[in-house]
Amino acid sequence: MTPASNDVRERILDAAELCLARDGIRRTTVRAVAQEANVSRAYLYRFFSDKSTLLSAALIRRGADFWEDARDRIAKQDSVSGMLTEAVVLSRQNPLGPLAVELAAREPHEYAEIMGTYSHDVVAQLSDFWVDRLRDAQQRGLAREDLDLPGAAEWLIRMLVSLVGTPGAAVDVDDRDALSAYLQTFLGPVFTSAVQHDVSPTSSDHDRAGGPSGPPTSATRRRA
C-alpha cells in the first residue's frame, strides 16, 4: 500500500469512528462513512469489502491506540480506585477511546455481527490490559494478594462501562476529585482489605446480602 493509499485508508477509518460514535452500529452505513471521508463508495470498497470489515477495523484500531496511550497515565496512579478514576476521565474526555466497549454493551447483537471472531480478541485485549494493571498493583502493595485477577479485571471493565456510558446521580463523573473520592469509598476496602473469613456465607446469607459486594478472589473462584 502506497503512503497516499494508507492516508486514505486512515481517513476512512477516522470517518467510520465518527459515524459509530454519532449513530451507533445499526444506523452507520457505508454510504455515510464514504461521505464523511469525502470518497466514493466504490473507492471505499477498494479498502474494505463490506460494512462489517470496515467497522471492525475501525473499532480494533481505536481500542488498541486508546489503551496504549492510556497505559502510562493509569499505571502512575497510587490506588486501584485511582486507576479506574483515570480510565473514566480519559474515556469521558475522548469518547472514541472505549467505543468498542460501549457499543458491545449498547448494541450487543449488532456488535457480535460486525466483529465476528474478532470480538473475543477485543474483549481479551481489554481484560489483559486490566489484569496487567492489577498485577502491577499487587506488586506495589496497592491490591491484596488473593485477588482473582481475571475476575477482578472483568469487574473493573463493567464498572468502567457503566460510569462512562450511563453515569448516575450519585457522583459527577466529570469531576475528577468527586469521582476519585466516590470510587475510593467503595473500591478501596474491596481491593485492599484482607479476607476476613475463610468460610463463604451460606446461600441464605448470600441472598439477604444481595450477592457479592466486590470482585472475586482466587479462593472464591476455586470454591465456585
Summary of the structure (lengths in Angstrom):
residues: 224
radius of gyration: 20.2
end to end distance: 51.2
largest distance: 65.3
contacts: 656
relative contact order: 0.11
helix: 72%
strand: 1%
